[in-house]
Amino acid sequence: MATRTGALLIILGLLLPSSSVAQATDDAAVPVALSELHQRVNAYRLAAGCEVLQWHEPTARVAEAHSRDMATRDYFDHLTPEGTDLSRRLLTGGVSWRGSIAENIALTAQGPEVVIELWVDSPPHRENLENCIFTHQGLGVFRDRWTQVLIERPGG
């Protein structure tokens, strides 16, 4: 598996030039960092045999809110300190879906290139990335907390 992961990361390096997002949490750099991560996720999925994920803004707002909450309250988990999970956060954010949902989180100030490496190196996160059932994603970052929400067929 290490060879496959290495090959996919090399492919990513060829498809996407390395950026210098020194402060991915800088307000001006956030849209660029999220756009780069979106492209890197889709390049990885294509190499893994999946379709690309479409951007879903309402889901991105939920992802951003989770990143902000984790950073502001200084925790790093898929559950809030009160135990609120992804499905509840999506519903509270007005997002509906038909099918599956999943979430990847990362803790780094290094930017999109490192975020995708962390997810690929983590079996549960890699499984989410390689799950071809997902059709859309939303990404969020605040300070050093990154959140990816994967969703199958978001509702109206």
Secondary structure in CASP SS format (residue, H / E / C, confidence):
PFRMAT SS
TARGET T0000
AUTHOR 0000-0000-0000
METHOD secondary structure of the structure
MODEL  1
M C 1.00
A H 1.00
T H 1.00
R H 1.00
T H 1.00
G H 1.00
A H 1.00
L H 1.00
L H 1.00
I H 1.00
I H 1.00
L H 1.00
G H 1.00
L H 1.00
L H 1.00
L C 1.00
P C 1.00
S C 1.00
S C 1.00
S C 1.00
V C 1.00
A C 1.00
Q C 1.00
A C 1.00
T C 1.00
D C 1.00
D C 1.00
A C 1.00
A C 1.00
V H 1.00
P H 1.00
V H 1.00
A H 1.00
L H 1.00
S H 1.00
E H 1.00
L H 1.00
H H 1.00
Q H 1.00
R H 1.00
V H 1.00
N H 1.00
A H 1.00
Y H 1.00
R H 1.00
L H 1.00
A H 1.00
A C 1.00
G C 1.00
C C 1.00
E C 1.00
V C 1.00
L C 1.00
Q E 1.00
W E 1.00
H C 1.00
E H 1.00
P H 1.00
T H 1.00
A H 1.00
R H 1.00
V H 1.00
A H 1.00
E H 1.00
A H 1.00
H H 1.00
S H 1.00
R H 1.00
D H 1.00
M H 1.00
A H 1.00
T H 1.00
R C 1.00
D C 1.00
Y C 1.00
F C 1.00
D C 1.00
H C 1.00
L C 1.00
T C 1.00
P C 1.00
E C 1.00
G C 1.00
T C 1.00
D C 1.00
L H 1.00
S H 1.00
R H 1.00
R H 1.00
L H 1.00
L H 1.00
T H 1.00
G C 1.00
G C 1.00
V C 1.00
S C 1.00
W E 1.00
R C 1.00
G C 1.00
S C 1.00
I E 1.00
A E 1.00
E E 1.00
N E 1.00
I E 1.00
A E 1.00
L E 1.00
T C 1.00
A C 1.00
Q C 1.00
G C 1.00
P H 1.00
E H 1.00
V H 1.00
V H 1.00
I H 1.00
E H 1.00
L H 1.00
W H 1.00
V H 1.00
D H 1.00
S C 1.00
P H 1.00
P H 1.00
H H 1.00
R H 1.00
E H 1.00
N H 1.00
L H 1.00
E C 1.00
N C 1.00
C C 1.00
I C 1.00
F C 1.00
T C 1.00
H E 1.00
Q E 1.00
G E 1.00
L E 1.00
G E 1.00
V E 1.00
F E 1.00
R C 1.00
D C 1.00
R E 1.00
W E 1.00
T E 1.00
Q E 1.00
V E 1.00
L E 1.00
I E 1.00
E C 1.00
R C 1.00
P E 1.00
G C 1.00
G C 1.00
END
